[in-house]
Amino acid sequence: MAGKAEQNVIIVGGGYAGFQVAKQLSKKLDPRRYNLILINSRSYAVALPAAVRLVVDAESKLEETAFVKLDRIYANGNGETKVGVVTSIEAQPGVPGGAVVLANGERISYAVLILATGSTSSGPCAIPENEDDVLPFVNAWRQKFAKANHVVLIGGGAVGIELAGEVKDLYPTKKVTIVHGGNQLINATYGNSLRKGLEKRLRARGVEFMFNEYIDDIPEPGVVGVTTRSGKQISDADLVVSARGGRPNTEYVTSLGEDAVNGHGFVKIKPTMQLLNHPSIFAVGDIIDWTEQKQIAKLMWHIPVIVANVVGFLNGVAPTKKYAGAPEIIVITNGKKGGMGYFGFLGGFTLGDWFAWLVKSRHFMVPHFRKDLGY
């Protein structure tokens, strides 16, 4: 694949991290020198935070607004979106440049490669990569939630909490249980005020909890009842849903060698966001091996570092801008009207339902997402 220029700058992944990097680089790269190519499995970006409402509530019609084409992000048309899935990377340690190989066998060379493939989910938030499969997937989950009498959510992190809130919004009398491996919701990063506050809000809506418990196997469709790892039975559970956290979408990165990722699949990077042994490959977003919670808010700190360093690298300047971490910030919804937010600075503090409604619960930031993509 060749554009007007001789060299390519390739971004793999068109989620929040990928399209933001593409937007910024399109303003800074000389199109006479570099073709900017964003490779994504779909022609559109998905407002993933909205997936919890999308798959429960047909009335939301989020399928009409939460999928946004990746065709208006490039300044002065300086860039292109290519639909495809990267399956491997061809590169030699310490040697500049290389190539990506797509599932269809196509090979595209790069001067700089930016990895922004985010996380893969399980359960209803695992939006399919093939565009033809997306709406059938969404509609199937809507029907499952509608028909179920007792929804059991595996995982009491943000996804499980938010799914519980969406189900209770639409079906207030439907039985909902969250099974969570910890002794409180989410994790200790966020402190007791948020963890207990969200539990109290959900209990007030009739959500039940089983803490310090695990469900290892999801029953086959039509099977009623499930047993936890410790042997406790939930005899009337007729929809058991994985709401576990995401895993880094980095299988293709292992083509660089097993030492490119850690034992959990996160890409090992320097503070300049370059891979350890590949200076012309950068990584950003959820996939990086950095001790922090994986959230969209971190991109406010990731993107300035990676954009500055990519531009510098292409101009023959050794990257000097370093990522030093970011404060922990999270907003977790409880249906359309509630939730809580946590801010990990000033000693850590929480804000309640009004704040969650204002910034997230009412619209999952979809209008801002669309605007960011030029729509």
Secondary structure, DSSP 8 states (H G I E B T S, - for coil): ---SSSEEEEEE--SHHHHHHHHHHHHHS-TTTEEEEEEESSSEEE-GGGHHHHTT-GGG-GGGTSEEESSS-SGGG--EEEE--EEEEE--TT-S-EEEEETTS-EEEESEEEE---EE--GGG---SSHHHHHHHHHHHHHHHHH-SEEEEE--SHHHHHHHHHHHHH-TTSEEEEEESSSSSS-GGGHHHHHHHHHHHHHTTT-EEEES----S---TT---EE-TTS-EETT--EEEE----EE--GGGGGG-GGGB-TTS-B-B-TTSEETTEEEEEE-GGGB--SS---GGGHHHHHHHHHHHHHHHHTT------------EEEEESSSS-EEEEE-STT-EEE-HHHHIIIIITTTTHHHHHHHTT-
